[in-house]
């Protein structure tokens, strides 16, 4: 249907651009039809990162690039803890307490998706 409609609209029009955009990305746009586990949109993910995106302008002045990277790492851990159903404060408090004595071979147990409060 889209291919047929594309032939009817004038070149360079807004409708032509929209149809061209969709046709070029058709495989990606219909990926969810092949796998029922793939969501039709990414609204769930968008809603989770919205607070960080909205606050981005407030964090422009972290002091330095190094400070900004540290802040981003902490924010990532906080959001990952939330996504895994953990209270971020309890998670970070426990992880930072256990980190100095954690064996290097078991460090992955402190990641949010594997962490369990002892």
Secondary structure, DSSP 8 states (H G I E B T S, - for coil): -HHHHHTTS-TTSHHHHHHHHHHHTHHHHTHHHH-TTS-SS-HHHHHHHHHHHHHGGGGTTSSSHHHHHHHHHHHHHHHHHHHTT--HHHHHHHHHHHGGGS-GGGGGGGSTTT----
